[in-house]
């Protein structure tokens, strides 16, 4: 199925389904759902298929610089977005090499 197929579940439903298939905690599922929704809203309701590493970096940098979130919060957002791109959208992995990180010198996923 492609992204325009009317029978395909909505993106946020697909995030929840992917979490359930992997037997993730309901709390993790809720957190990932919320971070993906925040990411989409941050970029003015653009579909993640139309976004790439630059948009992920912009969102993570926004969290660190403007929202002043803790490093663990930014880390959770990064995990949710990596999960989205790797397991839901099945696109090449997204890295965060140029994003502004709180409390860390680098990212362990990049």
Residue pairs with C-beta under 8 A, 6 or more apart in sequence:
1 7
1 8
2 8
3 47
3 49
8 14
9 17
11 36
11 40
11 47
11 48
11 88
12 33
12 36
12 37
14 88
15 29
15 32
15 33
15 36
15 83
15 84
15 88
16 29
16 33
18 83
18 87
18 88
19 28
19 29
19 32
19 33
19 83
20 29
22 87
24 32
31 76
31 80
32 79
32 80
32 83
32 84
34 80
35 76
35 77
35 80
35 81
36 48
36 80
36 81
36 84
38 59
38 77
39 48
39 55
39 56
39 59
39 77
39 80
39 81
39 84
40 46
40 47
40 48
42 58
42 59
42 62
43 51
43 55
43 58
43 59
46 55
48 84
48 85
48 89
49 89
49 91
52 94
53 94
53 95
53 96
56 78
56 81
56 85
56 94
56 96
56 99
57 96
57 97
57 98
57 99
58 99
59 77
59 81
60 74
60 77
60 78
60 81
60 96
60 99
60 100
60 101
61 99
61 100
63 69
63 73
63 74
63 77
63 102
64 74
64 99
64 100
64 101
64 102
65 100
68 102
69 77
69 102
70 102
70 103
71 101
71 102
71 103
71 104
74 101
74 102
78 96
78 107
78 109
81 94
82 93
82 94
82 109
85 91
85 92
85 93
85 94
86 93
86 94
93 109
95 107
95 109
95 110
96 107
96 109
96 110
97 107
97 110
99 107
101 107
